[in-house]
Amino acid sequence: MKAHKFMRIVQDLNQKGCCHPQTLGSGGIVINKQEGFRIYEYVLFAGATFLAFVLCVSVGSVSVPLKDTMTIIWNSVWGIPVPETIETPSIILSVRLPRVICVALTGASLSLCGGAMQGLLRNPLADGSTLGVSSGAALGAVIAIAFGITMPSLPFAGTMIMAIVFAFISLIVILTLAYKMDFSLSTNTIILIGVIYSMFVSSVLSLIITFAPDRVKHITFWTMGSLSGSSFDNALVLLAALAIFGGVIVLHARELNAFAIGEENARNIGVNVKRVKIFIMISVSGLIGVCVSIGGTIGFIGLVTPHIVRMITGPNHKRLLPASLLGGATFLMLADLIARILFNPLELPIGVVTSFIGAILFVYIFYTSRRKAHA
């Protein structure tokens, strides 16, 4: 009877395109050595990301030829003096390069979190904000900004630490409430608690702004999302967070495939459902906390990018998550470029651009998916 049930689950996995079983891995999870990204696919996605990166570094209020941009970056990496004929190395190295790197890492992180949460909760509207983690991180960062909480050695560390701490506190509160309600950490309960918690945090943010009138402009601009003034120190922090927390998420891609057929079926084929949920949620919380502390609240990256990437790679998380990393980086770099040049010399908050583009794309994706479902 158990063997029959197992084969039925495997067939469901195949029909959903989540995996193509060849061997049985640890924990009873079906794996396939060929289901990950192929070399040429990495090259294509990485090539598109690299082209967007070079374009975004070159173009701005002062445009720099692509050749000069590549020369400046190449010579700086290898310690070679920049030719005197190039007049704008400081603009590239001190302003645009650290900003674009931070934008790429933030987009990759948020997109990865969105893809993971959509797979974990089996909900196309899910991302880190659904849990209330983004709201919690924003609350911590706003408290640091409003009351001037800083650390002498690292000016941005106070905001970052507060954002991460409040992201984890938010996670604990949401998981505790969800567990007390149904003792199983069910998807619907987590989403419901996350939405309620986000509404509560929004009211607290308004209260804090009321008591910090001298910081209203700074807080308002920050909550709309902006990575202007980012430094290489910010980039190192984002890279470390992505390597640690993002690595945990990517390593659970196989378990996320099993979640596609439901939590109960995933449990039947050997997935420790609660452990996987907690590991991924903690990783998402930490990664979002770091991104929010540096770039503010940037919406729709975690919602829209995984949807677009899924149309290309399919639902298999062994392919979807790496592609979401590169796709999110590309999408946010191009959005940041639009924010910089659309109303030059006025610069838009990047969150405004992502919300505008993301809302349109998401409505289109939702409409087309509904038409296919009823066809």
N, C-alpha and C positions, 0 to 999 in steps of 0.2 A: 504493500500500500504506500509506504514511504517512497519507494523507488518510482512508483507511478506518479506520485505527487511531484517528486523532484524533476522528472522528465517533462511534466507539464509546465513547471516553472521555467525550465531551460528553453522550451518552445516559445513561451511568452517573451523571454529575453531576446530570442532570435527575431521574433516578429516585430519587436520594438526597435531593432537595430542596435541594441545596446552591446551585444557581444556575440561572437561566433565561436562556440565552444570547441576546443580541441583537447585541452588538458584540464585537470582539476587542481586548483591551487590551494594554498593554505586556507583553512577556515571553510573549505567546501565551496569556494567561489570559483565560478567558471572563468577561465582566462584564455586569451589567445595572443600569442606572441606577435601576430601581424596586425593587431587592432589599433596600435598607436600610430602616431604621425610618421609618415615616410620621409626620407631625406629630401626629396624634391618638394614636398609640401612645406617643410620647414623653410627651405630656400625661398619659395614663393612668398610665404607670409612674412618672413624676415626681410626679404627684399622690398616688399611694399612698405613695411615699417621703416626701413632705413631711408628709402626715398622721401617719405613724409618727414622724417627727422631732419634730413639735409635741407629740404624745402623750408621747413619751419625755422631753422637756424638762419637761413639766408635771407628770408623775406621779412620785412617789417617796415617801421617808419623810415629807416635807412636801409635800402636793399643792397645786399652784397652779392657779387657774382658767385655762382655755385663753385667755380674753380677756386676762387679765393677762399671761400668757406672751407672747402676740403683741404686746401693748403694750410690754412691756419690751424685746423684741428689736427691734421697729421703731424705738422711740425711741433705743435705743443705736446702731443702725446710722446713723441720721441726726443723732446728736448732740443729741437733744431730751431735756430733763430728764424723768425718770420721775416720774409723779404720786405725791405723798406718801401717797395712799390705798393704794398698793400697798406691802406691807410686806416682800416677799421678793425684791427685785431682785438682791441679792448672791448668793442661792442659785442663781438662774437664770444670772447672768452669770459668776460665778466658779467654780461647781462643775459644774452640769449642762450648760450650753451647750458648753464646751470638751470635756467628756467625750463627749457625744452626737455632736458633730462628728467626734471621733477614732474613735468606734465606727463611724459611717457610712462614713468613708473607709477604715477597716481592712476592714470587710465588703465594700465595693466592690472593694478591691484583691485580697483573697484570692479572691473569687468570680471576678473577671476572670482571675486566674492559673489557677484550676481549669478554667474554660471553655477557655482557650487550651491547657493541657496535655492535656486530654481530646481536643481536636481534633488537636493535633500528634501525639500518640502513638496516636490511635485506640483509646483504652482508657477505658471508663467509670469505672474506678477511679483514674484518673490525676489528680494535681494537683501542686502544688509539692513536697509532702512525698514523693511517689513518687520524685522525683529525689534525695531526701536533702538538698535545699536547706534546708528548714525545720529539719531536725536540725542541719545545719551552722551556720545562723544562731543557733539556740538555744545551741549549744556556745560560739560566740563571745560571746554575751550573758552566759551563765553565768560564763565566765572573767572578764569585766569586773566582774560583780557580786561574785564570790567574792574577787577580789583587789583590788577597789576601784579599777579603772581608770576615771578620769574626766578631763574637761577643765574647767579653771576657768571658762571663759566659758559653757559649756552643760553643765549637770550630766548630762543624758541622752546627750550626744554620745559619751562613751566607749563605752557599751553599744551605741549605734546603729552606730558605726563598726566595732566589733568584730563585730557581727552581720552587717553588709554584707560585710566583708572575708572572714569565714569562709563566708558564703554563696557568694561568688565562688570561694574556694578549693575549696569542696566541688564546685562546678560543674566547675572545671578538672580535679579529681581524677577525677570520675565520667566526664566526656567522654574524658579521656585513657585511662582503663582500658577504656572501651567501645570506643574506636577501636583500641586495641592488640589487643583480642580479635577483632574482625571487620572492622576498617577501613572500616566503612560507617555507624557510629552508628545501628544498627538499634534499633527500638523495644523489642524484647524484651530486648536486652542492656542498654539504658539503665535499664529498670525493674528488672532483676535487680541491677545494680550499685547502684542507688539504695536498694533494700531492704537489701542487705548493708551499705552504708555507714551507713544509719540505725541498724542494730543495733550497729555499731562505735561510733558516736557516743553511743548510749545507755549503753554501758559506760564510756566516758570521762566522761560526765556524772556517773555514780554515783561514779567515782573522785574527781572534783573535789569533790563534796559531802562525801565522806569527809574530805578535807583542809581543809574549811572549815565546821566544825560550827557556828560562830557565825552563819553565813549560811543555814543549812538552811531555816529557816522562810521567809525572804525568797525564796530560790531555788525552794522547793517551790511557794509561792503563785504566783510569777511563771510557772513552767512550766505551771501550770493555766490561765493566761490571765487578765489583768485590765487594765482601762483606767481604774480608779479613780485619781484624782489627775492625770488628763491635763490638759495646758495648751494654750493657743492656739499656743504654740511647737511643741508636738507636732503639732497640727493643720496648721500651715504646712508642716512637714517631710513629713507624709503626703500633703498636697495636691501638693507639688512632685514627690514620688516618683511619685504616680499620674499626674500630667500628663506626666512624662517617659517613664517605663517603660510606663505604661498606654497612652500614645499610640502607642508603638512596636508594642505588641501589637494594638491596634485597627487600625492601618494595615496589618497583615498578615492581616486577616480573609479577604481573597480567597484568599490562599495557603493558609490553613487549610481553606477549602472544598475546595481541590484535594487536600489530604491525605486527605479522606474516602474517596477511591477508591484510596488506596494511594500509597506513596512513588514507586514506579516509574512509575505512570501520571501522577502529579503532575510528575515529571521530564520525561516525554514531552510534556507540554503547556507546558513552558517554565519551570517552577518550579525555582529553585536550592535544592534540598532542604537541603543542608548549611548554606547561608547563612541560610535561614529558621529552621532548627532552632537555630542558634547565637544569632541575634538574639532569638528568643523566649525561649530558655532564660536568656540573660543578663538580659533584662528581667524575667522571672519571679523570678530570683535576687535582683536588686536590690530589687524591690518587696516580696518576702517578707522580705528582710533588714531593711528599714525597719519593716515591720509587726511582726515578731517583737521587734525592739529596743524598741518602744514598748508593745506589748500582750501580749508573751509568746506562747506557742504556743496558738493557737486552732484547734481541729480541726473538720473536717467542713464548713466554709463552702465551701471550694473543691470539695468533692465533691458535696454535696447541692444547693446553690443552682443550679448550671448545669443539673442534671437537671430540677429543677422548672421553671425558665425555659424549657428546651427543649420541654417539653410545651405551652407557650403559643406560643412563637415559631417552633418548628421548628429544624432543625439548621443553617440558614444562619448563619454566623458574623457576617455583616454585621448581622444582627438579634440574634443570641444574645449577642454580647459587650456591646453597650450595655445590653441587658436584664439581663444578669448583673451589671453594675455597680450598677444601681438595685435589683435583687432582693437582691443580697448586702448592700447597705447597709440595706435594710428588714429583712431577716432578722436581722442582727446587732444592730440597734437594739432589736428586740423581744426578742431573747434577753437583751440586757443589762438591759432593763426587768424581765424575769422574775427575773434574778439579783439585782436590787436590792430587789424588793418581795416575793418569794416567802416569805422567812423574816425579814422586817423585824423588828428592826434588823440582824440578821445578813445580810451580803452574800456571796453565792456567787461563786466565780470564774466568769467568763463562759465559760471553756473547758469547765467542767462542764456548763453548760446546753446549749451547742452540741453537745457530744458526746452527751448524753442524747437531745436532740431529733433530732440528725442521724443517730444510729444507728438510731432507730426509722424515720425517714423513708427512710433509705437501704435498709433491709431491705424496706420496703414497695415502694419503687421497683424494687428488684432482683427482687422476687417477681413483681410485675405485668409487668415487661418479659420475664421468663422465660416466664410464662404466654402472653403474646402471641406470643412466638417459637415456642412449641410448639402454638399454636392452629391 
